[in-house]
Each structure stands twice: as C-alpha cells, then as structure tokens.
Amino acid sequence: MTALIREPCDVGVIRSARSTSPGPKSLGRWILAATILGSSMAFIDGTVVNVALPALQSDLNASVRGVQWVIEAYSLLLAALLLVGGAMGDRYGRRKIFVFGVAIFAVASAWCGFASGIGQLIAARAAQGIGAALLVPGSLALISNSFSEGERGRAIGTWSGFSAITAAIGPVLGGWLVETVSWRAVFFINIPLAILVIVISLRHVPESSNETKGRLDSLGAILTTLGLGALVYGLIESSALGFAHPAVLSSLVIAVVFLAAFVIVEARIPNPMLPLSLFRSRIFTGANLLTFLLYGALGGTLFFLPLNLIQVQRYSPTAAGGALLPLILIIFLLSRWSGGLVQRYGARIPLVIGPLIAASGFALFVLPGVGGSYWKTFFPAIVVLGVGMAVSVAPLTTTVMSSVARDWAGVASGINNAVSRAAGLLAIAVLGIVMLHIFDRSLDRRLAKLDGSPSLQQSLNAQRGRLAGAVIPESIPPRARALLTDAINSSFIDGFRWVMLTGAALAVGSAISALLLIRGKPETAIGTGTDP
C-alpha cells in the first residue's frame, strides 16, 4: 500500500542525471508516454494488490503468512535488484533493459492471474519483482537522459502529475475489479498496458547508454537478495513456528552471514551498488535512517488496513480502495508548498515536524473499533497522516540530493529509493509478528469466556493464521456464530491497534533521527560528499 505514496527520490533520480544525448523534441511525447505507462504498471500493481488481498486469501484458502509473501516476494526482488537494474540500463542500453523489464512484468502478471494456488502466486509475484527492478529505474533513466536541462523540469512535472493520478485511481480501480470481475483481473490489466509500452518504446524511444562501461555488482545483488530473503523468511515463519525452531534460527543466521558478507564486498570492490563511503555524510545517513523508519511504519501498517476495512469493517473492495484517497490528494496538493520549507527553514525542522504529525496520524488509527462512520473513524487519521507525509516527502528528497557531492546525487537518490522499499519489506514481516501474537492472545481470552466445545476450539485453532479471514464452521448455530465472529473481529482490532502504535513509535524514531543527525540547510552539503 506504500505505492499510494511515490517512493522518495524518484524525482531526484531524474533530476540528478545529465542528459547525454537528448533526442528531437518530437520524440519527447512518445518517451513520456512510454515511461508514464510503464511506471503506471508498477504503481497500479503496488496499490491494487493490497485491496485484492482479502479476496485472494479467501479464494486460495491462504493464511496471512501466505498473503504476506504475496507482497514480500515482489518487494524483496524489487528492493534487492533496483540498483542493479539501473546499472544494467546504463551499461547495456536503457531502452533495451526497460523493454525487457516490461516484458518480464507482463508475463509474470499473466502467471499471477492464472495462479491456481498461493505458492504459484508467490513465485509469480517474485518474477514480477524482477521485471519491476528493470522497469522502474529504466523509466526514470529514459526521462533523465532524453531531455535537456531546460526541458527536463516540464517532463518531470508531466510524469509526476500522471503518477499522482495513477496513485489516486489505482486502489479504486483495483477495488472495482475485485468487486465486479475477480482479483485475477488486477493482474491481467497489466498485459495490454505492457504491450502498448513495448510497441511505443521500440518504435519511438531512442536507445542510450553510458560511454564508460563499469562492471555490474552481481555478487552484491546476490548477497543482498539472499540475505534479505532469509531474514524475511525467518521473521514471517517465526509467528507460527517460534524463534527457537531450527528453520527460523538457521534462516536468521544465514541472513546475518549473507548481509555481513554484502557489507564486506561493498567495501572492497571498485564499483559497488552501495558505495559505503556515502554514509560518511552525517546528513545522508540521517536521511536514510529517517526513510527506513518512516517508510517502514507506512508500509507495515498500511498492509493491514485493507484487511481491517474489508474483513472486519465490511467495506466493499471499491470503498476500501477509495478510503485512502484523501491521503493521496493531500500529499499531491501540498508537495510544492512543502518543497519550499527547506529553503525557508532548513531541512531539520520539516523533517522533525513532518514525522511527528505522521506519528499522530498512526496513533489516531488506534481509536476506531468495529463499525461506525468512515468520516468519524478512519478519515481523521488518514488526513493527519497525509499532512505528516506531505511535510516530510519533498524535504527528504531535497536533503538526500544535497547531502553528497553533485556527481553522486543520482547514486544517493537510488540508494534512498531502495532503502524505502526495503523498509516496507521488513516492516510487513515484523509487524506481522506483532499482529499474530496479539491476535492469538486476545482470541484465547475471548474464547475462554465463551466456553466453546473442544471441537470448536480445534476448528478455530486451524484458522488462526487467517486472522479476520477465519472461516467459522457452518454447523455452528447462528447466535454462537455471531459471538465467534465478534470475538475474531475484536481480536483483530486489538492486534491492529498495536500495529498502529508500533508505526507511531517508528515515526517518532524517524523524527529523532532527523533531530540528531540532520542539521543546516541542504545547500551547505552540496559538492562535499561529507558533512560541512
């Protein structure tokens, strides 16, 4: 659901690049059309899949752990391979890698739509993540390298405007498709878009690449993928098996080994995907820590919101998709204003105040129970969260771009973008542990008061992993079914409240990181690569 808010530094990636060979102006419209449609596939997929989770969970008889992997498989490959995808475009041709990514994404989308089980869907989502890792940086690189300095601002504005529209209509479109067609249509919609993007790109988008061909950091990509994958596996499975289980322990140990090896490799090779020297800048380190905590809070908490709205509050998928529209509109309308805050007040003040406002928004999600009007329950929390994110996002991009030397601005932006995606990846796994633990404890307490039969207890125990998607046996009398439904829904709300409180704590932590590590106005750090 974090795709509702475009990742930080997307615009920074475009602005930082130097146009190597801008093509004729007549090609500009085609380049924008291809990149906007290509980006839209990734944006739409990121938003509509969350709305489809309750439907596919029911249809495929999946546990919440399975549903987590539907999101995590995609996010894992995208976060781990994002920087490599950008480097491949620079080396082998930006159009070529972009088109290749779109093709992989389309084939994987068809696989998702035809998946007959949760395992197949997870594998297909991983393939989608590989395609997105080539597609997303490719679309940004095509814009940055196809327009001159004078034209790039207008191109960025056009791309950003359409991205905002996509973010706004994505959840509503996804909800409508789930409600009127099927959750499978959420994936099939990518195929005609992909065909159109490929045709436009091959016919009208010129090829470009870097004259100097650096070596790809394939070892770094492998290590970070295996390390993050093992870490996410250990965290997700620990909710069912416990941390003492050999499979969980071994996966966490493997994660530590691979991630440590990744850091060692990045420190020693000449062309790393993650130049560790950039973290000598205190401001750059602070901005990325803020990103990790704030976007982790956003990704982890909003994963559970559609489950709450659809399975507990009984919203239709379309209504659940439209519930977060105020968040998108607030960020869109306030982005230009918030971008000027850095010049007026410096980076620290908005990057402290913004996350604190966002933390208040997360905290407001604790108040609603089961039922009630949207305008009195979730709307106030969404508005406050939107204001907090609006105050934070543009200053964050400016700070990252200005915290290192100009020649490193593109790399710094790409790293920050990848950090935000990795944060959501890990937060969904961690907050899943919180949710399942609180849900189990709360449900046990409520079932003890109901004094159900042993067979009923056994039946519900087999359904615990589905949280509010648990299916109550048809043989249960209507009054008992109502009491059990209330117990399950109330237990989910208990877990949801703790998830949101954890999100609020992470947002407060991001504000503290800005207070301690970010200082001065961003222009003081330009051209240095280290602290002023």
LOFI-999566 format. One record per residue (C-alpha): residue number from 1; residue in one letter; y, x negated, z. Coordinates in Angstrom, 3 decimals. Each point is the difference from the previous one (the first is absolute). Layout:
<kolzas>
NUM:A:Y:X:Z;
...
</kolzas>
This chain:
<kolzas>
1:M:0.000:0.000:0.000;
2:T:2.294:-3.013:0.223;
3:A:0.382:0.192:-3.749;
4:L:2.422:2.835:0.763;
5:I:2.340:-2.879:0.767;
6:R:0.071:-2.710:-2.625;
7:E:-1.143:-3.339:1.368;
8:P:2.788:-2.318:1.198;
9:C:1.303:-2.560:-2.479;
10:D:-1.241:1.775:-3.140;
11:V:3.573:-0.133:-1.275;
12:G:0.316:-3.490:1.444;
13:V:-2.862:-1.206:-2.178;
14:I:1.826:1.248:-3.081;
15:R:3.401:-1.368:0.965;
16:S:-1.277:-3.445:0.924;
17:A:-1.541:-0.804:-3.379;
18:R:1.941:-1.608:-2.775;
19:S:-0.232:1.591:-3.407;
20:T:-1.814:-2.512:-2.176;
21:S:0.272:1.732:-3.349;
22:P:1.665:3.396:0.075;
23:G:-1.046:2.042:-2.997;
24:P:2.097:2.224:-2.255;
25:K:1.810:2.840:1.724;
26:S:-1.990:2.495:-2.055;
27:L:-3.142:-1.096:1.851;
28:G:1.515:0.585:3.432;
29:R:-0.803:3.721:0.010;
30:W:-3.634:-0.674:-0.891;
31:I:-0.329:-2.704:2.666;
32:L:1.424:2.319:2.632;
33:A:-2.245:2.850:-1.150;
34:A:-3.118:-2.176:0.274;
35:T:0.897:-1.485:3.380;
36:I:1.152:3.302:1.508;
37:L:-3.159:1.814:-1.102;
38:G:-2.170:-2.910:1.116;
39:S:1.646:-0.178:3.416;
40:S:-0.214:3.784:0.265;
41:M:-3.790:-0.159:-0.203;
42:A:-0.131:-2.251:3.042;
43:F:2.670:2.012:1.864;
44:I:-1.620:3.367:-0.745;
45:D:-3.445:-1.292:0.897;
46:G:1.259:-1.329:3.316;
47:T:1.572:3.317:0.982;
48:V:-2.357:2.639:-1.361;
49:V:-3.229:-1.551:1.284;
50:N:1.103:0.477:3.610;
51:V:0.572:3.694:-0.598;
52:A:-3.460:0.215:-1.596;
53:L:-1.795:-1.674:2.932;
54:P:-0.948:3.211:1.883;
55:A:-1.401:1.559:-3.189;
56:L:-2.067:-2.995:-1.031;
57:Q:-1.173:-0.462:3.597;
58:S:-1.363:3.542:-0.036;
59:D:-1.417:-0.183:-3.528;
60:L:-1.727:-3.362:0.483;
61:N:-0.990:0.694:3.635;
62:A:1.761:-3.195:1.083;
63:S:0.939:-1.276:3.434;
64:V:3.522:-1.150:0.796;
65:R:-1.259:-3.588:-0.294;
66:G:-1.023:0.772:-3.572;
67:V:3.391:1.559:-0.694;
68:Q:1.670:-3.084:1.476;
69:W:-1.893:-2.179:-2.472;
70:V:1.214:2.172:-2.889;
71:I:3.506:-1.200:0.862;
72:E:-0.927:-3.456:1.307;
73:A:-2.102:-1.104:-2.999;
74:Y:2.979:0.568:-2.280;
75:S:2.543:-1.544:2.372;
76:L:-2.186:-3.038:0.730;
77:L:-0.340:-1.123:-3.605;
78:L:3.617:0.826:-0.803;
79:A:1.416:-1.910:2.977;
80:A:-2.300:-3.014:-0.419;
81:L:0.423:-0.395:-3.762;
82:L:3.619:1.084:-0.463;
83:L:1.457:-3.522:-0.072;
84:V:-2.792:-1.277:-2.239;
85:G:0.605:2.889:-2.390;
86:G:3.632:-1.022:-0.365;
87:A:-0.971:-3.632:-0.578;
88:M:-2.541:1.015:-2.651;
89:G:2.722:1.838:-1.899;
90:D:2.250:-3.069:0.076;
91:R:-2.841:-2.186:-1.237;
92:Y:-1.927:2.098:-2.534;
93:G:2.658:2.457:-1.163;
94:R:1.739:2.766:1.912;
95:R:-0.712:2.753:-2.514;
96:K:-3.633:-1.039:-0.340;
97:I:-0.677:0.059:3.748;
98:F:1.992:3.220:0.434;
99:V:-2.017:1.787:-2.704;
100:F:-3.246:-1.427:1.398;
101:G:0.917:1.330:3.440;
102:V:0.830:3.443:-1.390;
103:A:-3.355:0.120:-1.828;
104:I:-1.948:-0.971:3.152;
105:F:1.953:2.573:1.992;
106:A:-0.802:2.736:-2.536;
107:V:-3.727:-0.758:-0.136;
108:A:-0.146:-0.173:3.804;
109:S:1.870:3.328:0.239;
110:A:-2.628:1.641:-2.214;
111:W:-2.695:-1.509:2.230;
112:C:1.760:1.471:3.054;
113:G:0.129:3.414:-1.625;
114:F:-3.705:-0.001:-0.847;
115:A:-1.152:-1.504:3.337;
116:S:-2.961:1.896:1.434;
117:G:0.131:-1.508:3.480;
118:I:2.361:-1.708:2.409;
119:G:-1.516:-3.438:-0.724;
120:Q:0.676:0.324:-3.722;
121:L:3.541:1.172:0.670;
122:I:0.694:-2.975:2.267;
123:A:-1.296:-2.446:-2.643;
124:A:2.117:1.690:-2.676;
125:R:3.073:-0.184:2.232;
126:A:-0.580:-3.735:0.417;
127:A:-0.014:-0.317:-3.796;
128:Q:3.240:1.983:-0.089;
129:G:1.489:-2.511:2.434;
130:I:-0.847:-2.872:-2.360;
131:G:1.701:1.813:-2.858;
132:A:3.047:0.743:2.146;
133:A:0.242:-3.662:1.049;
134:L:0.521:-0.863:-3.692;
135:L:2.016:3.094:-0.870;
136:V:2.595:0.081:2.794;
137:P:1.376:-3.561:-0.237;
138:G:-0.358:0.191:-3.779;
139:S:2.332:2.981:-0.244;
140:L:2.625:-1.739:2.135;
141:A:-0.338:-3.269:-1.938;
142:L:0.454:1.741:-3.357;
143:I:3.314:1.464:1.157;
144:S:1.219:-3.257:1.520;
145:N:-0.809:-2.050:-3.078;
146:S:1.047:2.463:-2.706;
147:F:3.593:0.746:0.949;
148:S:3.009:-2.293:0.186;
149:E:1.943:-0.394:3.234;
150:G:2.595:2.491:-1.186;
151:E:-2.539:2.669:-0.936;
152:R:-2.420:-0.496:2.856;
153:G:2.011:2.006:2.514;
154:R:-0.106:3.124:-2.149;
155:A:-3.715:-0.516:-0.692;
156:I:-0.699:-0.348:3.728;
157:G:1.972:3.164:0.696;
158:T:-1.974:1.949:-2.600;
159:W:-3.329:-1.314:1.284;
160:S:0.942:0.697:3.630;
161:G:1.207:3.514:-0.795;
162:F:-3.217:0.961:-1.758;
163:S:-2.024:-1.636:2.793;
164:A:1.786:2.236:2.499;
165:I:-0.758:3.081:-2.111;
166:T:-3.642:-1.056:-0.217;
167:A:-0.193:-0.484:3.757;
168:A:1.478:3.451:0.520;
169:I:-2.223:1.966:-2.384;
170:G:-3.196:-1.985:0.644;
171:P:-1.122:1.657:3.251;
172:V:0.936:3.485:-1.187;
173:L:-1.763:-0.525:-3.327;
174:G:-3.042:-1.370:1.799;
175:G:-0.097:2.932:2.395;
176:W:0.279:2.459:-2.883;
177:L:-2.825:-1.715:-1.899;
178:V:-2.243:0.022:3.071;
179:E:0.816:3.631:0.691;
180:T:-0.330:1.377:-3.546;
181:V:-2.410:-2.391:-1.753;
182:S:-1.859:-2.595:2.081;
183:W:0.590:-3.237:1.851;
184:R:-1.610:-1.696:-3.012;
185:A:2.984:1.011:-2.149;
186:V:2.131:-2.298:2.174;
187:F:-1.776:-2.944:-1.630;
188:F:-0.457:1.419:-3.500;
189:I:3.779:0.434:-0.366;
190:N:0.330:-3.796:-0.266;
191:I:-2.008:-0.208:-3.231;
192:P:2.485:1.570:-2.479;
193:L:2.835:-1.916:1.665;
194:A:-1.911:-3.264:-0.409;
195:I:-0.739:0.648:-3.675;
196:L:3.688:0.676:-0.654;
197:V:1.053:-3.173:1.863;
198:I:-2.469:-2.159:-1.944;
199:V:1.130:1.400:-3.381;
200:I:3.703:-0.525:0.790;
201:S:-0.620:-3.496:1.371;
202:L:-2.045:-1.235:-2.955;
203:R:2.404:1.430:-2.577;
204:H:3.425:-0.537:1.528;
205:V:-0.073:-2.428:2.951;
206:P:0.397:-3.712:-0.887;
207:E:-2.212:-2.630:1.599;
208:S:1.440:-2.620:2.346;
209:S:-1.317:-2.740:2.270;
210:N:1.185:-3.118:1.794;
211:E:0.264:-3.206:-1.986;
212:T:-1.421:-1.998:2.900;
213:K:-3.533:1.103:0.847;
214:G:-0.759:-0.554:3.675;
215:R:-3.519:0.260:1.393;
216:L:-1.096:3.330:1.427;
217:D:-0.847:0.053:3.687;
218:S:-3.381:1.657:-0.534;
219:L:-1.486:-1.532:3.160;
220:G:2.829:1.445:2.085;
221:A:-0.560:3.430:-1.543;
222:I:-3.724:-0.103:0.762;
223:L:0.516:-1.149:3.583;
224:T:2.655:2.587:0.819;
225:T:-2.042:2.818:-1.586;
226:L:-3.141:-0.920:1.942;
227:G:1.935:-0.604:3.201;
228:L:1.941:3.255:-0.084;
229:G:-3.095:1.900:-1.151;
230:A:-2.107:-1.295:2.873;
231:L:2.786:0.731:2.482;
232:V:0.484:3.568:-1.218;
233:Y:-3.771:0.600:-0.031;
234:G:-0.335:-1.214:3.585;
235:L:2.895:2.149:1.218;
236:I:-1.101:3.190:-1.765;
237:E:-3.675:-0.273:0.946;
238:S:0.826:-0.893:3.613;
239:S:1.077:3.603:0.582;
240:A:-3.622:1.110:-0.495;
241:L:-2.032:-3.082:0.928;
242:G:2.171:-1.621:2.671;
243:F:1.425:-3.516:-0.013;
244:A:-3.175:-1.416:1.561;
245:H:-2.158:1.010:-2.976;
246:P:-1.286:-3.051:-1.956;
247:A:1.316:1.334:-3.324;
248:V:3.490:0.483:1.429;
249:L:0.058:-3.329:1.838;
250:S:-1.257:-1.943:-3.004;
251:S:2.522:1.626:-2.346;
252:L:2.891:-0.831:2.341;
253:V:-1.185:-3.616:0.312;
254:I:-0.295:-0.238:-3.787;
255:A:3.521:1.414:-0.309;
256:V:1.423:-2.664:2.307;
257:V:-1.819:-2.775:-1.892;
258:F:1.132:1.142:-3.443;
259:L:3.597:0.701:1.016;
260:A:0.248:-3.371:1.758;
261:A:-1.409:-1.671:-3.103;
262:F:2.593:1.878:-2.068;
263:V:2.854:-1.427:2.084;
264:I:-1.439:-3.528:-0.286;
265:V:-0.411:0.311:-3.769;
266:E:3.514:1.384:-0.478;
267:A:1.441:-2.920:1.958;
268:R:-1.733:-2.621:-2.166;
269:I:-0.115:1.164:-3.627;
270:P:2.960:-0.676:-2.331;
271:N:0.447:3.579:-1.306;
272:P:-0.838:2.392:2.857;
273:M:0.340:3.765:-0.335;
274:L:1.519:-0.033:3.491;
275:P:2.308:-3.026:0.433;
276:L:-0.050:-0.519:3.767;
277:S:3.170:-2.093:-0.173;
278:L:2.005:3.208:-0.490;
279:F:-0.820:0.981:3.560;
280:R:2.101:-2.906:1.234;
281:S:2.852:2.419:-0.489;
282:R:0.383:1.898:3.234;
283:I:1.642:2.896:-1.824;
284:F:-2.800:0.220:-2.577;
285:T:-2.609:-0.053:2.770;
286:G:1.857:2.667:1.945;
287:A:0.389:2.238:-3.047;
288:N:-3.715:-0.212:-0.778;
289:L:-0.986:0.650:3.612;
290:L:2.294:3.035:-0.018;
291:T:-1.589:1.133:-3.283;
292:F:-3.514:-0.421:1.370;
293:L:0.700:2.039:3.130;
294:L:2.172:2.734:-1.541;
295:Y:-2.085:0.583:-3.123;
296:G:-3.151:-0.258:2.080;
297:A:1.337:2.823:2.165;
298:L:0.854:2.034:-3.085;
299:G:-3.303:-0.536:-1.805;
300:G:-2.184:0.531:3.057;
301:T:1.675:3.154:1.278;
302:L:0.543:1.780:-3.302;
303:F:-3.675:-0.424:-0.885;
304:F:-0.810:2.602:2.669;
305:L:2.878:2.394:-0.748;
306:P:-1.626:1.816:-2.972;
307:L:-3.203:0.385:2.041;
308:N:2.060:1.635:2.745;
309:L:1.988:2.233:-2.333;
310:I:-2.971:1.229:-2.056;
311:Q:-2.943:0.000:2.412;
312:V:1.756:0.905:3.268;
313:Q:3.288:1.717:-0.910;
314:R:-1.673:1.774:-2.967;
315:Y:2.680:-0.932:-2.538;
316:S:-0.989:0.382:-3.619;
317:P:-0.321:-3.331:-1.863;
318:T:3.196:0.803:-1.934;
319:A:1.928:0.744:3.190;
320:A:-1.342:-3.174:1.616;
321:G:1.103:-1.969:-3.064;
322:G:3.496:1.465:0.243;
323:A:0.318:-0.546:3.756;
324:L:1.231:-3.577:-0.425;
325:L:2.512:0.741:-2.763;
326:P:2.942:-0.245:2.454;
327:L:-1.094:-3.553:0.858;
328:I:0.119:-1.049:-3.659;
329:L:3.308:1.726:-0.702;
330:I:1.719:-1.515:3.032;
331:I:-1.054:-3.519:-0.956;
332:F:1.045:0.563:-3.615;
333:L:3.401:1.456:0.890;
334:L:0.859:-2.586:2.669;
335:S:-1.345:-3.137:-1.731;
336:R:3.297:-0.996:-1.629;
337:W:1.910:0.547:3.244;
338:S:-2.504:-1.964:2.072;
339:G:0.102:-2.875:-2.480;
340:G:3.673:-0.516:0.852;
341:L:-0.669:-0.245:3.736;
342:V:-1.088:-3.639:-0.309;
343:Q:3.292:-1.085:-1.525;
344:R:1.965:1.870:2.639;
345:Y:-1.994:-0.728:3.142;
346:G:-2.486:-2.735:-0.886;
347:A:-3.762:0.391:-0.134;
348:R:-0.875:0.166:3.678;
349:I:1.745:3.244:0.988;
350:P:-1.529:2.330:-2.649;
351:L:-3.396:-1.682:0.379;
352:V:0.058:0.702:3.735;
353:I:1.483:3.497:-0.130;
354:G:-2.043:1.219:-2.988;
355:P:-3.443:-0.677:1.523;
356:L:1.144:1.453:3.337;
357:I:0.980:3.235:-1.747;
358:A:-3.359:-0.058:-1.806;
359:A:-1.729:-0.476:3.376;
360:S:1.749:3.161:1.222;
361:G:-1.332:1.808:-3.064;
362:F:-3.544:-1.103:0.733;
363:A:0.435:1.107:3.612;
364:L:1.146:3.471:-1.106;
365:F:-3.354:0.495:-1.739;
366:V:-1.520:0.062:3.492;
367:L:1.615:3.354:0.836;
368:P:-1.739:2.501:-2.354;
369:G:-3.265:1.554:1.110;
370:V:-2.065:2.402:-2.114;
371:G:2.016:2.593:-1.935;
372:G:3.729:0.641:-0.132;
373:S:2.614:-0.041:-2.731;
374:Y:0.286:-3.157:-2.107;
375:W:3.768:-0.043:0.516;
376:K:-0.393:-0.132:3.781;
377:T:-3.039:-2.302:0.178;
378:F:-0.265:-2.697:-2.669;
379:F:3.339:0.270:-1.823;
380:P:2.142:-1.597:2.774;
381:A:-2.390:-2.960:0.279;
382:I:-0.045:-0.487:-3.769;
383:V:3.817:0.058:-0.216;
384:V:0.449:-2.560:2.788;
385:L:-2.717:-2.242:-1.466;
386:G:1.682:0.255:-3.413;
387:V:3.372:-1.063:1.394;
388:G:-1.603:-2.939:1.793;
389:M:-1.812:-1.198:-3.117;
390:A:3.123:0.514:-2.133;
391:V:2.008:-2.232:2.326;
392:S:-2.754:-2.642:-0.098;
393:V:-1.329:-0.313:-3.559;
394:A:3.005:-1.222:-2.030;
395:P:1.207:-2.485:2.669;
396:L:-3.561:-1.300:0.297;
397:T:-0.188:-0.740:-3.735;
398:T:3.413:-1.708:0.089;
399:T:-1.003:-2.100:2.990;
400:V:-3.255:-1.195:-1.560;
401:M:1.714:-0.842:-3.294;
402:S:2.751:-1.936:1.762;
403:S:-2.056:-1.857:2.599;
404:V:-1.354:-2.669:-2.362;
405:A:1.298:-2.126:-2.861;
406:R:0.864:1.920:-3.168;
407:D:-2.844:-1.581:-1.953;
408:W:-2.472:1.363:2.557;
409:A:1.426:3.529:0.164;
410:G:-2.643:1.468:-2.331;
411:V:-2.868:-1.547:1.954;
412:A:1.545:1.128:3.294;
413:S:0.354:3.559:-1.292;
414:G:-3.610:0.048:-1.183;
415:I:-1.233:-1.258:3.372;
416:N:1.961:2.652:1.872;
417:N:-1.348:2.678:-2.326;
418:A:-3.567:-1.188:0.642;
419:V:0.640:-0.159:3.771;
420:S:1.022:3.674:0.037;
421:R:-3.191:1.017:-1.801;
422:A:-2.218:-2.128:2.256;
423:A:1.725:1.534:3.025;
424:G:-0.944:3.520:-1.060;
425:L:-3.543:-1.177:-0.738;
426:L:-0.524:-1.376:3.497;
427:A:1.898:2.765:1.787;
428:I:-2.226:2.753:-1.414;
429:A:-3.030:-1.857:1.355;
430:V:1.538:-0.649:3.420;
431:L:1.482:3.465:0.491;
432:G:-3.309:1.474:-1.123;
433:I:-1.518:-1.597:3.103;
434:V:2.719:1.581:2.154;
435:M:-0.492:3.414:-1.573;
436:L:-3.794:0.043:0.265;
437:H:0.001:-1.280:3.595;
438:I:2.506:2.594:1.231;
439:F:-1.643:2.781:-2.021;
440:D:-3.445:-0.735:1.458;
441:R:1.276:-0.176:3.559;
442:S:2.050:3.182:-0.352;
443:L:-2.820:1.916:-1.692;
444:D:-2.468:-1.012:2.732;
445:R:2.362:1.343:2.631;
446:R:0.447:3.323:-1.787;
447:L:-3.686:0.454:-0.790;
448:A:-0.851:-0.566:3.650;
449:K:2.226:2.960:0.896;
450:L:-1.652:2.170:-2.657;
451:D:-3.456:-0.848:1.353;
452:G:-1.655:0.218:-3.416;
453:S:-3.752:-0.133:-0.604;
454:P:-1.719:-3.376:-0.637;
455:S:-0.649:0.963:-3.637;
456:L:3.676:0.753:-0.494;
457:Q:0.984:-3.285:1.611;
458:Q:-2.397:-1.849:-2.280;
459:S:1.337:1.791:-3.067;
460:L:3.596:-0.861:0.834;
461:N:-0.870:-3.605:0.834;
462:A:-1.204:-0.438:-3.569;
463:Q:3.381:1.320:-1.226;
464:R:2.295:-2.087:2.216;
465:G:0.672:-2.554:-2.688;
466:R:1.631:2.683:-2.140;
467:L:2.656:0.768:2.649;
468:A:1.750:3.299:-0.853;
469:G:-2.203:0.286:-3.075;
470:A:-3.049:0.660:2.191;
471:V:-2.136:2.928:-1.135;
472:I:-1.063:2.451:2.701;
473:P:-3.496:1.514:-0.549;
474:E:0.025:3.502:-1.476;
475:S:-2.433:1.168:2.661;
476:I:2.664:-0.256:2.710;
477:P:1.469:3.409:1.040;
478:P:3.609:0.666:-1.131;
479:R:1.581:-0.315:3.463;
480:A:-1.816:-3.283:0.700;
481:R:0.967:-1.262:-3.468;
482:A:3.652:0.721:0.763;
483:L:-0.201:-1.882:3.299;
484:L:-1.701:-2.971:-1.647;
485:T:2.541:-0.056:-2.835;
486:D:2.806:-0.016:2.556;
487:A:-1.692:-2.851:1.896;
488:I:-0.371:-2.081:-3.167;
489:N:3.571:0.657:-1.158;
490:S:1.482:-0.731:3.420;
491:S:-2.012:-3.224:0.244;
492:F:1.313:-1.073:-3.408;
493:I:3.570:0.706:1.154;
494:D:-0.590:-2.174:3.075;
495:G:-1.093:-2.867:-2.230;
496:F:2.843:0.634:-2.460;
497:R:2.544:-0.251:2.810;
498:W:-1.330:-3.386:1.075;
499:V:0.050:-1.181:-3.613;
500:M:3.659:0.983:-0.292;
501:L:0.868:-1.643:3.326;
502:T:-1.645:-3.181:-1.261;
503:G:2.076:0.279:-3.174;
504:A:3.134:0.362:2.109;
505:A:-0.952:-3.115:1.987;
506:L:-0.515:-1.977:-3.220;
507:A:3.401:1.124:-1.280;
508:V:1.629:-1.107:3.259;
509:G:-1.795:-3.335:-0.400;
510:S:1.473:-0.361:-3.482;
511:A:3.490:0.580:1.414;
512:I:-0.615:-2.673:2.647;
513:S:-1.120:-2.463:-2.679;
514:A:3.273:0.600:-1.855;
515:L:2.004:-0.447:3.187;
516:L:-1.674:-3.315:0.824;
517:L:-0.509:-1.570:-3.431;
518:I:2.647:1.355:-2.387;
519:R:3.573:-1.106:0.405;
520:G:3.108:-0.433:-2.068;
521:K:0.907:1.491:-3.346;
522:P:-2.557:-0.562:-2.743;
523:E:2.282:-2.010:-2.266;
524:T:-0.044:-2.840:2.521;
525:A:-3.670:-0.590:-0.779;
526:I:0.272:0.047:-3.793;
527:G:-1.016:-3.241:-1.620;
528:T:-1.380:-1.602:3.136;
529:G:-3.628:1.031:0.411;
530:T:0.389:-0.563:3.739;
531:D:2.204:1.366:2.728;
532:P:3.717:-0.696:-0.335;
</kolzas>
